[in-house]
């Protein structure tokens, strides 16, 4: 071989080696390097194509990062997310699958807010915020073949006469278990369903969260849907209504919004109307919508966490209209009522459980129906995984485990206010007052921030506990403290010191 041939061969060899090295580097970046890069430097999980479009590299990586984050941040509940997998990303939703229906239901009932928060943290630089949805990959619980869950179709806009929003077809009057705590509300709702626009207009149903208000709202919509074929139904949350108002303003389509609700809606069902507190623009639109529907004898049903006269941040003229019809409270169920609910739920699942065992379940669960059902679902899920009968011993074991995991519940806004006030040398009264001095404003901001970190209270609820402040004030306080922590991450930071003390009060169950 000549020197020229050898040189030519060497150049080609080097070119081949370079190409091979580049290919290996690209494949490593896609398969594994992205994960490492994102974990350490938070670089995006997306690549830009030649046409400028942005494409997600790997949903598996993003899903794995979410699971890892939960395991590190919330070790007490990580076992619920062992089988969690991100399967789809749309423009608005991030859909996750878990292995079984019980786990899916438990996550949706108890830990969906945690999953949403973690997903937003991991995905904000790549795909942005999306609504998290958790479903079961296998809708049948194989460990307990007797369990059969009937899933009713959701009645959605565009497909039916539900003009706006949707109706949960499973929440009907026949599936609503009546007791002393809710009979009056159920009767009123049934009357409205039978004669919309003629009885109890507006119907205002109020009570603590998780007591069945939304169930009754959907039940009204479902009976009207079945019996009054000509009526168009608008069923949505107050948050949804607010978002519709905002989007219509941005797009310059206020006229279309008004026509949609005021002239093309026969039944208006609004869940959690207290959400519009402090939102003047939304209240303005809802005021005129209410008047238009009421004057036309269209039925209005509203739910709230408190009676009209106790609503803060809502215009007096609206409060007055809420009181025009019939206001009825849904109370927490007593022990016998909770047992009756459990009997119905067990029957629907095809389970035979001793009444004495159901009494233990009712005693060990929380005071709301939502907590009751969540605890019962956990018991059923545990029985399915262990392939054992549901008995008193199993119920007590589940109760012990959950009480250990939920020790964080010891921390509430009142406790946080007390600790912050003590640290800064101020008073809870001052923090909840209208005072704007520096010695009050900073402790107030810290307490609001910590309330968001350590509790499940909504922005509205937190604001209410700090002298009736609106959600914008709460958001500003949270953002201010987050900026401070970013600039000074030291453990000696006063906020960090208070956080550490609160964690100790919670028995060390809250991780950094």
N, C-alpha and C positions, 0 to 999 in steps of 0.2 A: 504493500500500500504506500502510495506517494505521500509526501508531506502535505500536498495540496488536498488530496483525498482525506487524509486524516484530519486536517483542519476543518474541512467541510463537514465531516462526520461529527466532530466535536461540537461545532456550532449547532447542528441539528439536535444533537443530544441535549445540549443546554436549553434549547428552545422547548424541546419535549418536556424536560424536567421542570421548566418554568411554568408551562401550561398545566402540567400535572399538579404542581404545588398550588397554583392559583385555584384549580378546581377543588382540591382537598380543602383549602381555606374557605372557599365559598360554601361547600357542603357542611363544614364544621360550624360555620356561622349560622346557617339555617337550622341545623339539627340541634346544636348544643350551645354554640357561642352566644346566640341571642339570649338564651336563658341566663347564662352567666353575666352577660353584659347588662341585662336589665336588672338582675339582682344586685349588681355592685354599683353601676353608674346610672341606672334608671333611663338608659337609652331606649328609644321607641322600638316596639315590636313590629314596625311596619317598614316596607320598602317602597320607594317611588319608582314606578315603571316609566318607560320611555314616553308614553303618552301623558304623563303627569298624574295618572290615577294612583291612589293610595290603596294598597292591598295588605290585609293581615297575613303575616307569615305563617303562623301556626296557632290555632285555637288551643291545642293541647298544652302549649307552653304557658299561655295566659291562664288557662284553667288550673294548671299545676301551681303557678305562682299564687293564685287565690287560695288554694288549699293549703299551701305552705304558710302563707300569711296568717290564716285562721289558726293553724296548728301552733304557731309561735305566739300569737297574740291572745288566743282564747283556748288554752290547752284543756280546760275543763269540759269543753263541748266538741273537741276535735273529732271524736269518734263518730259523730253524726255526719261528718263530711268526708269520711274515708273513701267513699265511692263516688264522690261528687265529680262530675265531668262536664266541661263546657262543650256543648254540641252544636250551638248555632248562634250566630250574631246577625241580627237584622238592623235596620236603621234605628229602631226604637227599643229592641229587646235583646237581652243576653239570656239564652235558654240553657239551663243546667239539667242534667239527669242524675238521679241517684238510683241505687239498686232496687229499692222496694218502695211501695206506696206509703207505708207507715213512716219511714224516714222522711219522705218528701212532705208529708202532712205535718210532721213534727217541726221540720225546718221552717215551713211556711207559717206555722202558728207561733213559733217562739224565737227563731233566730234569723228570719229573713232580713231584718234591719241590719244585723251584723254582716251577713253575706253581701248586702247591697253596699254597705260602707267599704268593705274590703275590696270588692270589685271596682268601685269608683276610684279607690286609691291606686290599684294596680293598672287600671285601664285608661286613666285620665289622659296620659300622654299619647295613647295609641288609637283608641276607638271612642273616647269620650264617655260620658255618663249614659247609661242605658238602664231601663227597667229590668231588674233581675226576676226571672221566672224559674221555679224549681218544679220539675215533674218526675214521675217515676218511669224508669225505663221499662220495668215490668209491672203493669198495673194489677196483676194478680199476686196475692201474698201466698207463695207456695208452701210455706211452713204450716199454715193453718188453712187448709183447703175449704173449710166451712165458710170462711169470710168471703162475701161477695158484695162488692160496692157498686151500686148503681149510680152512674154519672149522667145526670140530665144535661141536655144540650143548653148552652148559653144562648139566650135570645139577643142577637146583636143588631145594631143599626145596619141598614143597607140590605139585610137579608129578610127582615121582618118589618112589622109595624112599630118597632122600637125606633123612634125618630132620632134619638140621641143617646149615647151610652149603651148600656146593656142591662139585661135582667138575669139574675142567677135562677135558672129554672128549678134548682133543687130546693130553694127556699120558698116554700109554700105554706099556706095555713094548715094543711094536713100534716106537714112535718114539724110544725111549731108546737112544742109541748107547753100547754098552759098550766099555770099555777097561780097561787094567790098574788104573786109578785107582778104578774104581767097580764092577768085576765082582762082587766079594763082596757089596756092598750090593744090587746088582740081583738076584743069586741068592736072597739072603735075602728080599727083598721079593716075588719071584715065589713062593717057598714059602708065605709068609704069604697071598698072594692065592689060592693053590690050596687051602690048608687053614687058613682063619682060625680062630683060637683054639686051634690044635693045634701049630703050629710057631712058635718064636721069639716068645713073648708075655711082655712087650711087646717089640716091635722098636724099637730106638732108633738112628736114623740121624743122624750128626753130621758136621760139616765146615764149611768157610768158606762164606760167602754166594756164591750164583751157581754152584754146582757140580752142581745137579740133585737136591737133596734133596726139594724140593717136587714135582718131576716124579715121583720114585719114590713119594711119598705118594699122589699122584693116581692113579698107575698101579695101586697096590694097590686103591684104592677102585673104580676102573673095572673091573678084572677080577672083583672080588667082585660088583659091580653086575650084570655080564653073566652070571656063572656061578651065583650064589646068589640066586635070585629072592626067597627068603623073608627075607633079612637086611636090616635097616635100618641105614643108614650115617649117621654123624655126622662130617662133614669140615669143619674150621674151623681158623682160626689161634688161637694162645693169646690174642692181643689180643681176638678175637671172643668167646672164652670168658670173658675177664675182663669185657668189656662186658655180657655176658649176666648174669654174677653181680651186677654193680653195678645194672643195671636191675631185676633181680628183687628186690634188697634195697629199692630205692626204691619199687617197686610192692607190696611185701609179698607177693611170689609165689615165695619160695624153694622151697616145696613143689613147685610146678609145674616149676621148673628141675630139681630133683633127680629128679623122675619122668621128665622128658624125657631126661636123660642116663643115669640109672642103670637104668631099667626099660624104656625104649623105644628103646634103642640097642644094636645087635649088634656094630658095628664103630666104634671111636672113632679118628679120625685127627686129630692135633693138630700143626700146623705152628708152629715157632719156640717151643717150650715154655719156652725161657730167658726169654721175655717176662714170665712170672709171677714173676720174681725180685723180692723185696721186697714182694710183694702177699700179705700174710698171709691175708686173707679169701678170695682166689681159691685160694690153696694149700690152705686148709682144705677148700673145696668139692671141689677136684680130688682131694685125698687120698681122700675118701670115695667119690667117683665111681670112681676107679681101683680101689679095693678091691671095690666092688660089681660092676664089670665083670669084673675078674680072677677073682673067686670064682665067677662064672657062666660062666667060660671064653669070655668075649667078647674079641675081638681088639682090642689097643691098639697103635697105631703113632705114634711121636713123632719129631720132627726138632728139631735144636738146632745151635747154632754151635760146641758143644764137648761133650766126653764128660760123662757124669753126674757123675763125681767132681771135675770142674773147674767145675761150676756154683756160682756164688756167690749168696747171697741166697735160696736155696731150702732148705726144711726137710730135715734129714738123713733123716727117714723117707721123704720123697718120693724123694730121691736113691737111697736104698737100693732102693726099688721099681723105679725106672728101670733098675737093674742086675739085676733078677730074670731078665730075658729075654736078649736078644742085642743087644749094641751093636756097630755097624759104622761105620767112617769112610769118607767119600767124599773122595778126594784131588783136587787139581788135575790136569787131564789133561796128559799129555806132548804133545810136538809131533805125533807120529803120530796120537794120539787126537784132537787138535784138528782135524787135517786130515780124519780120518774123519767127524767131526761136520759139517764144512763140506761134504764131499761129499754127505752125506745131505740137508743143508739145500738145497744147490744143486739136487739131484735133485727135491726136493719143489717147488721153484720153477720147474722146467722149464728150468734153466740148464745149459749145457755150459761148464765152466771148466777150463782146463788145470791139472793137478796142481801144476805149478811155481808157478802163480799162487796157488793155495790154500795152499801152503807159506808164501808171503810174507804172506798174510793171517794165517795162524796165528802166524807169528813176530812180526808187528807188533801183534797184539791182546794184551789182558791175559791173566792166568793163569786166570781163571774162564770157565766156559761162557757165562755171561751177558755178560761183556765180549766174548768171541769173537763171539757172535751179534750183539751190538750193533754191533761194528766191521764185520762182514760186511754187516749191513743197511744201514749207511751207505755202503759201497762199492756195493752193488746200487742204492741210491737215487740215488747220484751218477751211476752209469751210465745209469739211467733218465732222469734230468733232462737229461743231456748227449746221450742217445741214442747211446752208444758202447759198445764191447765192454769187458768186464772184463779188464784185463791188468795186468801188473806195474807199469807206469807210473801207472795210475789208482790202484792200491792205495797206492803210495808217496805220491802227492799227497794222498790222503785221510788217511794216517797223519801227514803233515807238518801238515796243517790241524788235525787233532784234537789233536796234541801241543801246538800253539800255543794252542788254546782251553782245553785242560785243564791249563795250567801252574799253575792254582790248586791242583792236586793236590799241589804241592810243600809246601803247608801241611798239617801234620797236628797231632795233639794234642801229640806230643812236642816239636815245634818251638814251639808256643804256650806250653807249660809252661816251656821254656827261656827264651823272651823275657820272659815275665811274671816269672819268678823273678829274672832279671837286673835288670829294671827296679825291682822292689821290694826287692832285696837279700835275698832269701830263697833257699830251695833247693827243688828238685822233690820231694825226699824229705819235706820238711816239708809241702808242699802236699798230698801224697798220704797224709799221716799223719792221726792222730786229734786232732792239736793244734787247740785252739779259741782261741788267742790272736789279738788283732786283727791283729798283724803277719803272721799266716798265713791267717786267714779271708778277709780282703779279697783278697789275691792269688789265693787258691783260687777265689773267686767270679768274679773277672775272667777267669781262665784257663778256667773252665768256660763262661762266657758266650761268650768268643771261640772256643772249640772248637765251640760250637753255630753260631756265625756263619760260620766259615770252613771247616768240614768237614761231610761228610754222615753222620757218626757218629750213631747213635741216642742217645737219652737214657741208655739202658741201657749202651751201649758207652762213652759219656763217663764215666758214673759208675764203671764198672769201671776206667778208666784213672786215676781219682783215688782210688785206695785202696779200690775196691769199694763206693762210695757208691750208694744207691738213687736211683731216678728222681725221688722227691719232693725230695731234697736238691738234685739237679741243677736241677729246676724252680725251687726257691726261690732258688738262686744266680742264675739267669738273670733272674728277676723283680726281684731286688734291684738288679742292675746296670742293667737297663732303666730302673728308677725313677731311679737316679742320673744316667743320661744324659739323661733327660727334664728333670731339675731343673737340670742343668748341661751344656747342649749345646755349650759352648765347645770350640774346637779344642785349647785348652790342657789340657783334661781329660786326666788320665793315661791313661785307657782309650783316648781318641782317639789319643793319641801312640803307644801300642802298636799300635793298629789300622793306623796309617799305616806303621809300620815293617814290619809283616807284609805289607802290600800291596806294599811295595818288594821284599821277599823273593820275592813271587810274580811279580815282573817287571811290576808295574803292571797285571796282568790282573784285579784285583779292584777294582770300582768302589765308590764311596760308596753 
